[in-house]
Amino acid sequence: MPKPPYTSRILTGLTTFLLFLLLITGCSGVRIAYNTADFLIEHYADDYLSLDSAQMTSWAPTLDAALDRHREQELPYLAAFFDSAMRDARKGFRRADVDCLWQQFETIYKRHFRLAAETAAPLLASLSSDQITSLQREFANEARDDATDDDPASVARRERKRAERYEDNMRWWIGDLTNGQRGIVADVTRSMPDTAGAWYDYRNRKRAQLIALLRRGADADRIERFLTDWLVDYRDMPASLQSARPELRRRFGDLIVRLDASFSSEQRDQLIRRLTRLRDDFKALQRKRPAQVAPVGC
């Protein structure tokens, strides 16, 4: 699945492990990564925000509670998602199957980011003035980098990198791609709308609003509402980005259906093995007897 380009890095450390297999591919050692999530998230937060020991100690119970809640409430849905994908891979992906999986993904994504916003808000509310300034400086540095990526030459480069990224992801799922499959990836990704400039503007505006909120000393509840409005409900997303979302969804469906028709038996077998392993890992990570839940979103 593609990583949402509007995600703020302030939540990346948390959501990498709350959504670590929905937002990235090629991950190995799922159970090890999940079972060390608290340490890894704390390390990332400290590295990115330069937390003091009192802040980390105060936030640790919130993080632990979020991970417990994730294990209890979200792992069953992740297992169901990958089970659905595995069944579709066995019989061959139809357009309706891909649309259903995308809908499930979006629902699960929102559930995870709602939890992430709730968990990150108390930590953000604890930041000192110097820490807020440091965060603002990080945002400004990234905005300057983004500003160099919006000329005609950059558009072509982004298209090429997007195709390469999709190829790399597909290679993990199915193995080496044929020339024809690489052509399918290039063709479909080239037809995807280029929204980078609009995303950069939107993200920078929301980051500026977040910094202003922190400067005013907003409490955790207010920060959580802001993050949820932004990252979960897209309350003030520009119309151009809103309209691009269904088009991206259609193009992703085109990609999966066209690639599916080209799979060799070995590629399909590898895909089924990957999806089965992920389903089984998420079942095994549940502390209680694995819950049987219906896939969300369709």
Buried (B, 14 or more C-beta within 10 A) or exposed (E): BBBBEBBBBBBBBBBBBBBBBBBEBEEEEBEEBBEEBBEBBBEBBBEBBBBEEEBBEBBEEBBEEBBEBBBEEBBBBBBBBBBBBBEBBEEEBBEEBBBBBBBBBBBBBBBBBBBBBBBBBBBBBBBEEEBBEBBBEBBBEBBEEBEEBBEEEBBEEBBEEBBBBBBEBBBBBBBEBEEEBBBBBBEBBBEBBBBBBBBBBBBBEBBBBBBEBBEEEBEBEBBBBBBBBBBBEBEEBBEBBEEBBEEBBBBBBBBBBBBBEBBEEEBBBBBBEBBBBBBBBBBEBBEEEBBEBEBBBB
